């Protein structure tokens, strides 16, 4: 059965020759007698056949971390550990992803160790800084959340008390922001509710006026929260709060999209180079009226 697998591997290798690929799984055979702990470690023909199936196809073990022996016989009295699970790769994969590696995880309830492949692509994970959104101040639960959180008794020096309370308050305000939902969706929902109600009034009655007033306040409140959020996001503090101005705020927030930490850093550097890298005339302190060219 295994001999058929070695033949199939050779066929695949010839078809995708010159391209990176890997072959993983439980091969149920060793490549060397040193890959076992306990039990029979004598050389056998299966090792030779396994080698003949891999080496001519330039398949080798991917550099790995984690568990050394990927299988054990689940016996406490006579335990046997072996490297039966492998992640095999060819030279093209190693050249394409030189930082790639395999990781063999703990077995847990199985007798085999699961293996994963990482191609070595660096991902920078940067946590989002806490940002307080101004529109939350208008939330009916805002003051009670701040009051209840700040009234919790904390023991320690003044700085520890302050930092601990701020930490707890930040956590509660994050929950409030999440529960507040999507502001744009709320505006659309409130506006649609108002349109539907106004369109369905055949003959206005006093009760209809009251209901319309409630829906109007909900729509106005949603618009105000969204506008405050967009204003804060766009940093357009020179614009007075008035009508919706939604198209302006959306266009201002959208701008040109730059992705990736290195690209964002380049934008910041280039911005200051344009300011600090220009020649300008400044006063020469060696004389009261002379001017000198100075590069910052």
C-alpha positions as CSV (number, residue, x, y, z in Angstrom):
1,X,0.0,0.0,0.0
2,X,2.8,2.4,0.9
3,X,4.7,1.5,-2.2
4,X,1.8,2.8,-4.3
5,X,1.9,6.1,-2.3
6,X,5.6,6.6,-3.1
7,X,4.8,6.0,-6.8
8,X,2.0,8.5,-6.7
9,X,4.2,11.1,-5.0
10,X,6.7,10.7,-7.8
11,X,4.0,11.2,-10.4
12,X,2.8,14.4,-8.7
13,X,6.3,15.7,-8.5
14,X,6.9,15.2,-12.2
15,X,3.6,17.0,-13.1
16,X,4.3,20.1,-10.9
17,X,8.0,20.1,-11.4
18,X,9.6,23.5,-10.8
19,X,6.7,24.8,-8.6
20,X,6.6,25.0,-4.8
21,X,4.6,22.2,-3.1
22,X,4.4,20.3,0.1
23,X,3.1,16.8,1.1
24,X,1.9,16.2,4.6
25,X,0.4,13.4,6.5
26,X,1.0,10.2,8.6
27,X,3.4,8.1,6.5
28,X,3.6,5.3,9.1
29,X,7.3,4.7,8.4
30,X,10.6,6.2,9.5
31,X,13.3,7.9,7.5
32,X,16.0,6.9,10.0
33,X,16.3,4.6,13.0
34,X,17.0,7.6,15.2
35,X,13.4,8.8,14.8
36,X,12.1,6.4,17.4
37,X,12.2,6.2,21.2
38,X,11.4,2.8,22.6
39,X,10.5,-0.4,20.7
40,X,12.3,-1.9,17.8
41,X,14.7,0.6,16.2
42,X,16.4,-1.8,13.7
43,X,16.8,-0.9,10.0
44,X,14.2,-2.3,7.7
45,X,13.3,-2.3,4.0
46,X,10.5,0.2,4.6
47,X,13.0,2.9,5.4
48,X,14.8,2.3,2.1
49,X,11.6,2.4,0.1
50,X,10.5,5.6,1.9
51,X,13.8,7.3,1.1
52,X,13.6,6.1,-2.5
53,X,10.2,7.8,-2.8
54,X,11.3,11.1,-1.4
55,X,14.9,11.9,-2.1
56,X,14.7,11.6,-6.0
57,X,11.8,14.0,-5.9
58,X,13.8,16.5,-3.8
59,X,11.3,16.3,-0.8
60,X,12.7,17.0,2.6
61,X,11.4,17.7,6.1
62,X,10.3,21.3,6.6
63,X,12.1,23.0,9.6
64,X,9.9,22.4,12.6
65,X,9.2,23.3,16.1
66,X,7.1,21.8,18.9
67,X,6.8,18.1,19.5
68,X,9.7,16.0,18.3
69,X,7.9,12.6,18.2
70,X,4.5,13.0,16.5
71,X,3.1,9.6,17.5
72,X,3.0,7.3,20.5
73,X,1.4,3.9,21.1
74,X,-0.7,5.1,24.0
75,X,1.0,2.5,26.3
76,X,2.2,3.5,29.7
77,X,3.8,0.2,30.4
78,X,5.8,0.0,27.2
79,X,5.7,3.4,25.5
80,X,6.9,3.9,22.0
81,X,7.4,7.4,20.4
82,X,8.1,7.9,16.7
83,X,8.2,10.5,14.0
84,X,5.5,9.3,11.7
85,X,3.7,12.5,10.8
86,X,5.8,14.7,8.5
87,X,5.5,17.9,6.5
88,X,7.6,17.4,3.4
89,X,8.5,20.3,1.0
90,X,10.6,20.7,-2.2
91,X,13.4,23.2,-2.8
92,X,11.2,25.6,-4.7
93,X,9.0,26.1,-1.7
94,X,12.0,26.8,0.5
95,X,13.3,29.3,-2.0
96,X,9.9,31.0,-2.3
97,X,9.2,31.0,1.4
98,X,12.6,31.0,3.1
99,X,11.1,31.8,6.5
100,X,8.5,28.9,6.4
101,X,8.4,26.3,9.2
102,X,6.2,23.6,10.6
103,X,4.8,23.4,14.1
104,X,3.7,20.1,15.7
105,X,1.2,20.7,18.5
106,X,0.5,18.6,21.6
107,X,-1.4,15.4,21.0
108,X,-4.2,16.1,23.6
109,X,-6.6,13.1,23.4
110,X,-5.1,11.8,20.1
111,X,-2.1,9.5,19.6
112,X,-0.8,11.9,16.8
113,X,0.4,15.5,17.0
114,X,-1.3,17.9,14.6
115,X,1.1,19.7,12.3
116,X,0.6,23.2,11.0
117,X,2.6,25.1,8.3
118,X,3.6,28.8,8.6
119,X,5.0,30.4,5.4
120,X,6.9,33.0,7.4
121,X,5.0,36.0,6.2
122,X,5.3,38.6,8.9
123,X,2.0,40.0,10.2
124,X,2.3,43.0,12.5
125,X,-0.4,43.0,15.1
126,X,-1.0,46.4,16.6
127,X,-3.7,46.9,19.1
128,X,-6.1,49.7,18.5
129,X,-5.7,52.6,21.0
130,X,-8.8,53.4,23.1
131,X,-10.8,56.2,21.6
132,X,-13.7,57.8,23.4
133,X,-16.4,58.9,20.9
134,X,-18.2,62.1,21.8
135,X,-21.6,61.0,20.8
136,X,-21.7,58.5,23.7
137,X,-22.1,61.5,26.1
138,X,-25.6,61.8,24.8
139,X,-26.4,58.2,25.6
140,X,-29.0,57.9,28.4
141,X,-26.8,55.3,30.2
142,X,-23.5,57.3,30.0
143,X,-23.7,59.2,33.3
144,X,-24.9,56.2,35.3
145,X,-22.1,54.0,33.8
146,X,-19.5,56.5,34.8
147,X,-20.9,57.1,38.2
148,X,-21.3,53.4,39.0
149,X,-17.8,52.5,37.7
150,X,-16.1,55.4,39.5
151,X,-17.8,54.6,42.8
152,X,-16.2,51.1,43.0
153,X,-13.8,51.1,46.0
154,X,-10.2,50.5,45.1
155,X,-7.4,50.3,47.7
156,X,-3.9,51.5,47.1
157,X,-1.9,54.6,46.5
158,X,-3.6,57.5,44.7
159,X,-2.0,56.8,41.3
160,X,-3.0,53.1,41.5
161,X,-6.5,54.0,42.4
162,X,-6.8,56.5,39.5
163,X,-5.3,54.2,36.9
164,X,-7.4,51.2,38.0
165,X,-10.6,53.2,37.9
166,X,-9.8,54.6,34.4
167,X,-9.0,51.1,33.3
168,X,-12.4,49.8,34.5
169,X,-14.2,52.8,33.0
170,X,-12.5,52.3,29.6
171,X,-13.8,48.7,29.6
172,X,-17.4,49.7,30.3
173,X,-17.3,52.5,27.7
174,X,-16.1,50.0,25.1
175,X,-19.1,47.9,25.9
176,X,-21.4,50.9,25.6
177,X,-19.9,51.7,22.2
178,X,-20.4,48.2,21.0
179,X,-24.0,48.1,22.2
180,X,-24.6,51.4,20.5
181,X,-24.3,49.6,17.2
182,X,-23.7,50.8,13.6
183,X,-24.5,54.6,13.5
184,X,-25.1,54.6,9.8
185,X,-27.5,51.7,10.0
186,X,-29.3,53.4,12.8
187,X,-29.7,56.6,10.7
188,X,-31.1,54.6,7.8
189,X,-33.5,52.6,10.1
190,X,-34.8,55.7,11.9
191,X,-35.2,57.6,8.6
192,X,-37.1,54.6,7.0
193,X,-39.4,54.3,10.0
194,X,-40.3,58.0,9.7
195,X,-40.8,57.7,6.0
196,X,-43.0,54.7,6.4
197,X,-45.1,56.3,9.1
198,X,-45.6,59.6,7.2
199,X,-46.5,57.7,4.0
200,X,-49.1,55.5,5.8
201,X,-51.1,58.4,7.4
202,X,-54.4,58.8,5.4
203,X,-55.9,61.4,7.6
204,X,-53.7,62.9,10.4
205,X,-55.0,62.5,14.0
206,X,-53.7,63.8,17.3
207,X,-52.2,60.4,18.2
208,X,-50.4,60.4,14.8
209,X,-48.8,63.7,15.6
210,X,-47.4,62.3,18.8
211,X,-46.0,59.2,17.1
212,X,-44.5,61.3,14.4
213,X,-42.9,63.5,16.9
214,X,-41.3,60.5,18.6
215,X,-40.0,59.1,15.3
216,X,-38.7,62.6,14.3
217,X,-36.7,62.8,17.5
218,X,-35.3,59.4,17.0
219,X,-34.2,60.3,13.5
220,X,-32.8,63.6,14.6
221,X,-30.9,62.0,17.4
222,X,-29.4,59.3,15.1
223,X,-28.3,62.0,12.7
224,X,-26.7,64.0,15.5
225,X,-24.8,61.0,16.8
226,X,-23.6,60.0,13.3
227,X,-22.5,63.6,12.5
228,X,-20.6,63.9,15.8
229,X,-18.8,60.6,15.1
230,X,-17.9,61.7,11.6
231,X,-16.7,65.1,12.8
232,X,-14.5,63.5,15.3
233,X,-13.2,60.9,12.9
234,X,-12.4,63.5,10.2
235,X,-10.9,66.0,12.6
236,X,-12.8,68.7,10.8
237,X,-13.2,70.8,13.9
238,X,-13.4,74.0,11.9
239,X,-16.8,73.1,10.5
240,X,-19.7,74.3,12.6
241,X,-22.3,71.7,13.7
242,X,-25.4,72.5,11.6
243,X,-27.2,70.5,9.0
244,X,-26.2,67.0,8.1
245,X,-23.3,67.7,5.8
246,X,-23.0,64.0,5.3
247,X,-21.5,64.0,1.8
248,X,-18.8,66.3,3.0
249,X,-17.9,64.3,6.0
250,X,-17.9,61.0,4.2
251,X,-15.6,62.4,1.5
252,X,-13.3,63.9,4.0
253,X,-13.0,60.6,6.0
254,X,-12.6,58.5,2.9
255,X,-9.7,60.3,1.3
256,X,-7.0,58.1,-0.3
257,X,-6.6,54.7,1.1
258,X,-3.1,53.6,2.3
259,X,-2.7,50.1,3.6
260,X,0.2,48.4,5.4
261,X,2.3,49.7,8.3
262,X,5.3,50.4,6.0
263,X,3.2,52.4,3.6
264,X,1.5,54.4,6.3
265,X,4.9,55.2,7.8
266,X,6.2,56.3,4.4
267,X,3.2,58.7,4.1
268,X,4.1,60.3,7.5
269,X,7.8,60.6,6.6
270,X,7.1,62.2,3.2
271,X,4.6,64.6,4.8
272,X,7.3,66.0,7.2
273,X,10.0,65.9,4.5
274,X,7.9,68.3,2.4
275,X,7.8,70.6,5.4
276,X,11.2,70.2,6.9
277,X,13.2,69.5,3.8
278,X,12.7,72.9,2.1
279,X,15.0,75.9,1.9
280,X,13.8,79.0,3.6
281,X,15.3,82.4,4.5
282,X,16.0,83.0,8.2
283,X,17.6,85.8,10.1
284,X,21.4,85.5,10.6
285,X,22.0,86.2,14.2
286,X,25.5,87.4,13.4
287,X,24.1,90.6,12.1
288,X,21.0,92.6,12.8
289,X,19.9,92.9,9.1
290,X,21.6,90.2,7.1
291,X,19.8,87.2,5.7
292,X,21.2,83.7,5.2
293,X,20.0,80.6,3.3
294,X,19.4,77.8,5.8
295,X,18.3,74.2,5.2
296,X,16.3,72.6,7.9
